[in-house]
Amino acid sequence: MKRKKFTILHSNDMHGDFFAEISGRPGELIGGLALLSGYINKVRREEENVLYVISGDMVQGSIIDSEYKGISTIEIMNYLGPDVVALGNHEFDYGLPHLLFLEKMANFPIVNANLYIKKYNRRLMKSHHIIKMAGFDILFTGILTEKVIDSLAMDKLVGSFVSIEEAGKEVGKITDAYKNSDIDLTILLTHIGFDSDKKLAAVLKPEWGVDMIIGGHSHTILDRPEKINGILIAQAGTGTNQVGRFDIVVDDDTNSIVDYKWQAITITNQLVQPDKKLVEYIDSFKKEVDRKYNIILTKFTRKLTHPKRETETTLGNLVADVFASGADTDVILIGSGSIRVKELGPVVTLKDLMSCFPYDDSLGRYSVRGYELRRIFGHIMRPENRDGEGECYQVNSKVKAVYEDKRKKLVSLSVNGRQVEDDRFYTICLQGYHFNNCRSYLNVSQEELLKSGGAKIVTTSAFEMLKEHLRSNQNLKSAIEGRLTYL
């Protein structure tokens, strides 16, 4: 009988979270890539067989990442040295050609099994990666969220198998093709959300030999892994404040995990010392960005916050009101995920704003009937959309919507203090990304948005509109007003 211990460290949804922050305890710093690198280096010194993997969304979410379009992130990740990385939806934010450039830059394998160039039926990325360690063969493959198809909505060359059942079949293709290589351990790096991970585990055939799913996308924080269909499922929240750690024992005869321990390790300067070389390397990017963008745009009366994308927030209200004013619209829907920080102000620099709202998308205004507007709000406010994986929105001050969870019904929708009338026309403003994907996100088609005529692109750069408004207006404030209410 041959058994070996392995330690698997895992991150997901790092989103350019490069720097440590004050934790709230005196003298304690938490997170940041330099401390994370310090911990990974420590474990690699202490343990014999160590793997570090990332389950998608390395990029997007910081000014440094946005300024260098992910190039800085890949360079820093090359320093961190992950063993395998899977694609997330935000890896596509700078466009498909740029992603392929970033993939060529990476010194580590980036795997994905279910994204294809349709015309040639060829996978876009490396389908899998096998690591030989301590006499064992460990197979990794990657599965994406269907949101990546939203990001590529205008790219007709690329297609994907995105349903749970289809994704499961793609996993089966990989494992069937390579199980003759005597794979001892099979790990899926997914970016489909924790609930979808559990559904995926349930449809995987035992003979495919999948042992573990390490996921991302839903930013789920766990006390312990789930185990479904004999498959361990874990995720490590978001950012770099923590890293997941599996200590497992694998049996070579049965090709299975016979013992395991999992922890979410909080990364602080009380636990490890920062990797000084990585501090210097990241600072080289930071100095350039600070020099260019550290100018004051405006000042709020107080700090505004955006703690959860599923609820109305003070920062979300301000952003929505700025855009609604500029667009001269009855209703505006701003994707909550477009706001990438949890707080902003009271002093706001250009650098702060770029970190807060990094997506430079267009804004379009359309006309819809009242019954279509009700359908949209009934769709975006439903409980199933507020599970950490849905597309949620911030709305402007003219809007008051009330949804009853128990009956799963929109019970009230008013604009300018008057209940919405079914046959009356209302203007609605959307980001280009949400117009492109309006069928799945809003339960309304592009044809319905365009049929009444009068559609107009309000601005080709929402970021510039927001920046100019903040520059021209000081001492702005915002409060929670009951714009979106759930009963």
N, C-alpha and C positions, 0 to 999 in steps of 0.2 A: 504493500500500500504506500503510495507516494502522495503526500500532502504538503502544501506550501501556504505560507501566510503572505498576503498582499495588502498594501495600504493604498486605497484609491481616494485621492482628494478631488473635490469637484466644485466648480463655480458655474453660475449661469446669470444672464442678464446683468453683466457688469456695467454696461452703458457708460464707458469712459469714466468710471468712478476712480480717478487716479490718486486722490489726496486723502490723507487722514483727517479726521475731524475730532473736535473736543467731545468726549463721551458724556460729560456731565459730572464725572467724578474728578476730584482735584488731581491734576497732572496726568490724566489718562487720555490718550488718543485712541481712536478706533478707526479701523479700515484703512483704505488706501493701498495702492499696489506695492509700495515699498515694504510695508508691514506684512502684506500677504506673501510677498516674495521671501521675506525673512522667515515666515512660518514654513513655507514650502521647502526652503533650504534646510531648515531645522529638521523637518520630518525626513527629508532625503538623507541627512546625516545619521539619524537615529534608527531608521528602518531599512531593511535590506531590499525590499521589492516595492517601490513606490511609483504610482502613476498619478499624474495631474491632468484632468480633463475639463473642458468647458462646453456647456450645452447651449451655445448660441447667445447672440446679442452682446458681443464684445464692444461694438461700436455704438455711437449716437448717444448723446446725453450730456456731453461736456463741450465747452468752448474749444478746447484743444483738439478734440476729435473732429468737430465741425470745421474748424479752420483748415485742418490738413486732410479733410475728407477720409478719415479712417487710416491714413498712412501712418500717422503718429501712433495710433493704437496698435497696429500690426507690428511696428518697430519695437514698441514696448513689450508686446506679447512675445516677440522673438527673444527678448531678454528673459522674460518670465519662464519660457520654455515648456509650454504644455505639451503633453504627449499626443493628444488628439483633441480636435475641436469640431463641433457640429455647427452648421449654419442656423442662424435665427432669422426672423423676419427683418430685423433692423440692419443686417448685413447688406440688404438690398437698397438701403435708403439713398445711396449715392449713385444708383443705377447699376444695371447688370454688367455693362462693360467694365465699370470701375471695380465691381466685385471681383471679376475675373483677374484684374490687375492686382488687387489686394491678395488674392489667393496665390498668385505667382510670387508675391513678396514674402509670404509666410514660410518660415523654416519648419513648420509643423503641418501635419496632414489635416485637411478640412474635409470631412466626410458628409455625404448625403445620399440616401438611397432612392428618394422619390421625386426628384426634380429632373425633368427630361427636356432635351431639345426635341420637340415633337416630330419635326419633319424627318429626322434621322433616327429617332427612337434610341437616342444615346443619352446617358446620364450627364448632367451638367458638371457634376463634381465627382471626385473619387468616391466610389460606392461604399468602400469599407477600408479598414486598416487592421492588419494583424500585427500584434506586438509579441515577440518571443522574449520571455523573461523567466529565469530560473527553471528552464526546461519545460515551461508551459506556453501554450499558444492562446492568446487573448484576442478575440475579434471584436472590433467596434464598428458600428454603422450609425447613420444619423437619419432622423425623420423630422420633417418641418411642419409647422403650423400652416393651415390653409390661408392665413393672412398673407403669406408670401405671394400668393396668387393675386391678392389685392394690390400689392406693391408693383406687380408686373402686369397689371390689367391691360396696359397698352402694348405689351410685347407679345405678339401673336406666335412667336417662334417657340416660346417656352410653355410647357405644360407640366402638370404634376398629378400624382395620385394622392389625394388629400383626405379622403374619408378614412375613418378608422379601419374599415375593412380593407380598403385598397392599400393603406399604409402597412397593414399587417401582411398582406400578400407580398409587398416589396421586401419586407424583412425576411419572409420565407424564401424568396428567390436568392437572397444573399446567403442565408444559412444553409440552404440546400446545396448551393454551389460549392461551399467551402467546408462542409462538415467532414468530408473525407480527409481533410488535413488534420484531423484529430484536434479540433478546437476544444480547449479545456474550459474556457469561460467566454460567454457572449454577452456584450453590454450594448444596449441601445442608448445613444445620446439623442434625446428628443427635444423639440421646441414646440410643443403642442398644448401645454398647460396640464396641471396636475390631474384634473378630472378626466381629461382625454387620455392621459397616461394610464389611468386605471382601466378605462374602457379598452385601450389598446392591449394591455396585458391580458385582459379577459379573452380576447379573440386570437391570441397567438397559440399555435399548436405546440404541445409539449415536446414533440419530436424535433422542433426547430432549435431547442436547447437554449432559449434566451434565459439568462440568469438574473439580469438586472436592467432596470430603466433609470437612467439619470436624466432628469428633465429640466425644463425651463419654461419661460413665457408668462406663467401666472404669478410669479414672484411669491410662491408659497413657502411659508416658514413652517417646518415640521418639528414635532417633539420626537417622532420615531418614524421609520419608513413604513409604508404600506407593504403588504405582501398579498398579491393576487395571482392566482393560477401558478403559484410557486415562484413568482417573480418579485424581487425586491424593487420598490419604487421610492426614489428620494429626489429632493430638490433643495436648493440652498438659498431661498429668498431672493434678494436682489442686491446688486452692488458688491462691495468688497469688505463689508463689515463682518462677514462670516464666510466660512468655507465648510462644505460638507466633508465628512471623513468616514469612510468605510474601512474597517479592519476585518478582513475576511480570510477564511481558510478554505482552500480549494482542493478537492480530491481528484487526482489524475485518473483514477479508475472509473469513477462515475461522472466525471466532467461536471461537477456540481459544487455549490457552496455548502459546506457542512457546518460552518460556524461563522457568525458575523457580529460585529458591533458597529453602530453608526452614531455619530455625534455631529451637531452643528457647532463648530468651533468659532467662538467670537475672537476676532483678530484685534488685539490691542498691544500697546507698547509695554504693558505689564507682562504679556505673554512672550513676546519676542522683540528683538531689536530690528529697526528698519534696515533694509538692504541699502547701504549708503551709495553704492554705485548706481542703483536704480533711482534713488532720490536725485542724484546729479543729472541723470539722463532725462528724467521727466522735467526737471527744472529748466533744462535747456529749451524745451518747448514752451514752458510757462512764461519764461522771460520774453520771448518773442511775442506771445499773445498779449501779455500785460502791456508791453510797450505800444502795441497797436490799438488795444481796445479799452484800456483803463481810464476812460473819460466819463464824467458824470452826465447822465441824460436827464434825470428828474429826481424828485423826492416825494415819497408818499407821506401821508400824515402818520402812518404806522405800518408795521410789517404786515404784508398780506400772505395768506397761506393757501396751499393746495395739497392737503394731506392725503386725500383719496379721490381717485378719478370717478368713482361711482356716485358721488354726491356733489351738491352745489358747494362751491368754495369761494372765498373772498377774492382770491387771485383770478379764479376762473370767471367770476362775475365782471371784474374789471376788464379783462381781455375781451370778453364777449361784448361788453358795452362799447368799448373803443371801436371794435370792428362793425358793430351794428350802426353806430353813428356815422362812420365813414361810408358804409354801404347803403345808408338810407333805406333800411329794410324793416319789415314788421318782426321777423323772426330770424335769428342767426343761431346756427349750431356749430360750435367750435369743439373739435375733438379734444376730450380731456387729456388724452395721451400726448397731444401737441405741447402741453405745458409740462416741461420736463423737470421742474424743481418743486420742492415742497414749500418753499417760502421765498419771498422777494421783498427787498426794501428794508427800512424806509429809503435809504439812498440806493439809487439804481444806476449802475454804470452800463455802458454799451456791452461790456463783457458779461455782466449779469443777465442782460436781456437776451443775449445770444445763447447763453446756457439755458435760459428759461424757455425760449421759443425758437428752436433751431431750424424748424421746417419752413423753408421759403416757398410756400405754395401760393397759388392764385386763390381769389375769392370770386365766386359767381353768384348772381342773384336770379331767382326764378319765381314764377307765379304758380301757386297751387290752390285748389279748392279747399274749403274748410274741412271736408270729410277726409281729404288726403292728408291734411296737416294732423288731424286726429289720429289717423292710421300711423303716421310717422312717430308721433309721441307715444302711442300705445306700444309701438315696437321697441323704441329705445329705452323705455322706462320699465319694461317687463323684468321680473326677477331673474330670468335666465340670462339676461344681458348684463346683470350686475354681479357676476360671479368671479370677477377678476380676469376673465378671458374675453368679455364682450367689448363693444365699441361704445363708450359713454360720452356724453356731451355736456358742455356748459352753454347756458342760454342768456339772452339779454334781458334787461329789466322790464320790457313790455310784456314778457311772458310769465304766466302763472299756470303750472300744470300740476294736477293732483292725481296720483295713481294709487289704487287699492290693491295691495299684494294678495290678499286673501281671495278676492274674486278675479285677480289678474285682469284688471280693467282700468282704463283711463276714465276717471269719473268727472274730471273738470279740466277744461283748457280755455284760457282767456288770453286775449291780446289787447293791450291798451285798456284794460279794465272791463272788457266786454267779452262774453262767451263767444267762442268761435262758431260761426254759422256755416252749415254744410256747403251751401252753394255760393258763398262769398269767396272772392279771390284774396289771397294773402301773399305777400312777398317773403321768400325764404332765401337766406344766404348760406352757402356751403363752401368749404375748402375744396379745391380741385380733386384731392384724393378721395373725399367722401362723395363727390358727384360721380367720379369714375366707378365707385363701388356702392352706389346708392341702393341697388337692389338688395344686397345682403345686409347692409348696415341700417338702412332706413325703411325697408319694405315698400319702396316706391321705385319705379323705373325711370330711366333717363327720358324716355318718351313722355311719361306723365309730367316730368319737370319742364319739358320743352314745349308741350303741345299748345299751351295758351299763348305762346309767343312772348316777346319782350325779354327774353333771357339776355343777361349782360355780364361780361367779366368786369367786376368792379375794380379789381387791381390784379396785376400779375405778380405782385410781391406783398403778401400779407405782412411779412416781417417789416418791410419799409413803412407800410401804413402804421403799424404799431409803434415803430421807432419814432416816426415824425410826430405822432400824437403825444407820446410821452415827453419828447423834447420840448413841445410847445405848451405843455400843461404841467404845472407844479402843484404839489400838495393834494394829489389825487387820493381818494379814499373809496372804500368798498365795504359792504357788509352782507351777511347772509339775510336774504329777504323772503325766503319761501318760494323761490322761483320753481323749484322742483321739489314736490312734497310727496312722501310715501306714507301711506296709512297701513 
